[in-house]
């Protein structure tokens, strides 16, 4: 048995080095997610020879990458060169309800590495990394690259899997006859709400190259009599309804463009008067010096679409400028909060 080497406690210089090399762990995580290693380890451990053989990769390379991931709490080396899933790596499986596999294969993909290769240009002039790298906005990049668009859509569906039950647990949608999910992607959130409220009708609204996935989901769930998928551009208009919900959408945009979207929502709800509801499902920016993933997401918004994470107060200011008033902010058991507004 090899001698256990006790490492000294990490000092300030080592901490800086660990942060600087964080991209190495990100790339390792992305690679094993794409290989489906967590699926191969489902229910039992494997020695590296059989694991590499099943994955169709070079044994020594996989062993060294897994050893790194085990050292930061992803997977477990249960005996020398024999690996198993742990609680964290279980989230990389494709067949579990809280799977984050699609999120990892998007957030740590080559497209992101291109964007984050140099953050300094964005810090200097405020233009997104997408504009610096490709000369166009990130959503235009996705539209021109079907594989990247698919990774993005799948990642957003991953996020919705945890959000849907948490939202339904704390918010009462009773009285809403037609709910419009603006930029609703593949319709996971909208269909989960409609399934719980059998008298409700639903509309998934998104770009033409996105709504095909929503149409498929609606048909598969047998909801075609109550739900539809509509293509369009929310900078021009959005469908009318009794309420509009947007999950993780307004954070994609700077204040001016966010207000333009909200004004179109106001127009679509204006006939409903005081009963109309606007529901933003967003992360709220954490306070000063507090370690929180919302601050990572805030920089992601800076670098890719040009948006930002916001506090409850900042959402209130957006609402005010778009003709709404902040009604309430409801925390959920997930990271999301429901920020509700009514017409002024």
N, C-alpha and C positions, 0 to 999 in steps of 0.2 A: 504493500500500500504506500503511495507517495506521501512524503512528509507534508503536513499542513503548514503553509507559509502564512504567518500572521503579518498582515500589512499594518503599517502605522496609520494613525488617524489622518484623514485627509485635511491638508492645510489649505490656506487661501489660494496659493498658486495652483495646487492640484484641482481645486474646485473650478478655477478659471479654465484650466485645461480640459476638464470634463465637459464644461459647457461648450467650449470651442469645438470639441469633437463630437458634439451631439448628433451631427448629421450622419456619423458613422452608424450609430444605433438606429437612426431613422431608416437608413438604407437597408440595414440588416433586417429590420422588422418588415419592411415592404417586401423584401425578397422572399422571406419565409411565408409571408401571407400569400403571395402569388403562387408559391409552390404548394400551398395547402398542407404545410407540415402539421398544423394543429389538427386538421381532419385526419391525417394519417396516425396521429397519436391518440385519437379519440378512444377512451376506454381502456388503454393499456400503454405501457412503455415499450420502447424499441431501442435496441442497440444501434449504433450509428451505421453499421454495415447494412442492416436490413432497412433502416430508415432511408439512407441514401439510395439504396437499390429501388425502393418503392417510389421515391421522388425523381429518380433518373438523373442524379447529380453526382458530383465528385465528392467522395466520402470525407476527405480531410478538410475541404473547404466548408462543407456543411457543419462538421463538428466544431470548427473554430468560430463560426458565426453563431451557432447555438450556445456555445460556451459564453460568448459575450452577452447574449440575451439573457441567459440564466443569471449572470452576474448582476443584472439590473432588474431582476424579478419577473422576467418573461420566460416560461418553461422552467423545468427543474431537471438537473442532472442527478438522477436517483442513485446511480453508481457510475463508476468510470465509463464514460462514453455511452451511457444508456440514459435516454431522455424521456420525459413524460410531460404532459400538460400540467399546469397549475391553474389557479383561479384566474390569473391574468391572461394566460395564453388560450384559455377556453373561449375568450371573446374573439379569437382569431378563427374559430371554427365557422364554417359556412352554414351549419345546420342547427344553430342555437338561436333562441329568440332574441337575445341581446347581442348578436354578432356585430362586431366592428370591423370585420375583414374588408368590406368594401370601402369603409372610411379610411383604413390604413393604406389600402392600395391606391387611394386618391391623394390623401394628404402627403404621403411620402413618395409620390411618383416622380418620374423624370421631369415632368412639366413644372412641378413645384421647385425642384432643384435648379432648374433654369432661372426661375423667378428669384430664388433666394441666393443665387451665386454671388450677387453683389447688391446689398441693400442701400449702399451709399447714394446712388443716383436718385432714388425715391426720397431719401431723407433730404437731399439737396433741393429738389424742385417740387416735391409733392405729387409728381406724376406716378402712376402705378408701375410696378415692375413689368406688367404685361405690355404696357405702352413702350417701355424702354426696350424690352426684348423683341416684341413682335410688331410694334408700331400700331397696335389696336387694343381695344378692350378685351378683357378675359372672356366675356360671353361671346364675343365675335370669334375668339380663338376656338372656343368650344364648338361653335356653329360650323366652323371649317374643319374640325377634327372629330368625326363621329366617335372614335374610340375614347377620346378625352371627355366628350360629352357623356358617354355611357358611364365612365368612371365617376363623373360628377353626379349624375342622376342616381346611380346606385349608392353613392355615399350619402346623398340627401335622404334616400329611403332608409338607410341605416339609422340616421338621426331621428327620423320620424317614428321608427319602431319603439323607441323609448318615450318619445314625446306624446304619442297618441293616448296611451292608457293614463299617463299622468295628467293630461289635459282633461280627459273625460272624468277623471276622479274628482276634480275640483270645480269644474265649470258646468253650469246648467244651461243647455242649449234649448230648453223648452220654449216654444213660442216662435222659433225661427222656422218659417215655411221653406225658404230657399237660402241655403248657405253657399257662398261663393268662395272658393279657395283660390286666391290670386297667386300666381306663380306656384301652383300646387304640384308641379312635377308629375310623378307617376300616380298621384292620387291616393297614396296610402293614408294620409291624415284624414282627408275628406271622406273616403269610403268607411273608415273606422267610425267616424262620427255618425254618418248616415245609417250605418248598421245598428247603432244603438238607439237611434230615433226614427222609428219606422214610418212616421208621417212626414219626415223631412225630405226635401229634394236638394240635390247638390250639383254644383258646377265646378269642375276643375278648369282653371284658366291658365294657359301657359303659351310659350312660343310654339310655332308650327312644328318644329323638329323635336319637340318634347312631348306633346300631348298624345302621340301615338301610344306611349306606354300607359298613360292614364286610361285611354279607350280600352286597351287590353284588360287592365285590371277591373274596370267597371263591368265588362262583359263576363270575365271569369267569375266574378262574385254575384252575377245575376242581378245587377243593379241598373241595367239599362233603362228600366221603366221609371227610375227616379233620379238618375244621374246622367250628366253629359260632360264631355270634354270639349272645350272651346279654345280655338287658337286665336292669338292676338298679341298686342303690344301694350303693356300697362302704362306706357308713357303717352299713349293716345286715348285709350278708354279701357274700362273694365265692365264686365257684365253686371246687370242689375240684380239685386237680391234683397233679402231682409237683413242680412248680416254678411260681412266680409271677414275672412280670416286670412292671415299671412304669417307663415312660419319661417323665421330666419330669412326674411326678404329685405325689410327696410334697412337692416344692418349692412346690406351690400352697397348702399348708396350714400353719397355725401348729402348734406342737409338740403341743398337746392333740388337735387333729383328725388330725394325721399319725399319732399313736400309736393313735387309734381305728381308723384304716384298717389299720395294721400289725397290730393285735390281731385284726382280722377275717381278715387274711391268715394269721396264726398258726393260727387256728381251722381254716381251710381246708386247711392243710398238716399239721395235728397227727397225722393217721393215718400219715403217711409217715416219721415219726421222723427219724433222722439223715441220711437220704438227701434230705430235703426241702430245696429251695433257694428263697431270696427274692433277686431281682436288681433293684436300683434302678439305673436308667440316668439319671444326673444330671450337671449341671455342678457342679464343686467351687469353692467361693468362694476367690478368689485372696488372697494375703497383703497385709500392710500397705503402703499407698501404691502398690501395683502397679496400673497401668492395665489393666483387664480388663473384657470385656463381662459377666462374671459379676456385677459390681457394678451394671451397668445392669439386668440381669435381676433382681437382688435388690430394686431399687426398684420394678420392674414388679410383682413379687410383693407388695410392700408396698401398692401403689396399687390393684391390681385384685383378686386373690383373697384377699389377706391372708396369704400364705405367705412363704417366705424361701429364699434360697440358703444352703447349709451347707458346712462343712468335713467331711473324713472323720471327724474326732473327734466332731463333732456328730451325724452319722448313727449313729455307734457308740452314743451316749447314747440316741438314739431307739430303736434296736434293743433295747438293754438293758431299757428300760421296757416294751417290747411283747413280751418273751419270746424275743427273738432274740439272737444274738451275732455281731458283725462278723467275717467270715471273711477277706475280702481286698478290696482296692480296685484295680481293673485299669484303667490308662489306655488310651485308644484313640487312633487317629490323628485322630479328630474331637475336638470340644470335650468330648464326653461321657466319663465314667468309669463303669465297672460296679462298683457297691458290693454285694458279695455277703454275705448273712447266712444262718446256719443256725439251726435251733431249739436252744434251750438244753438 
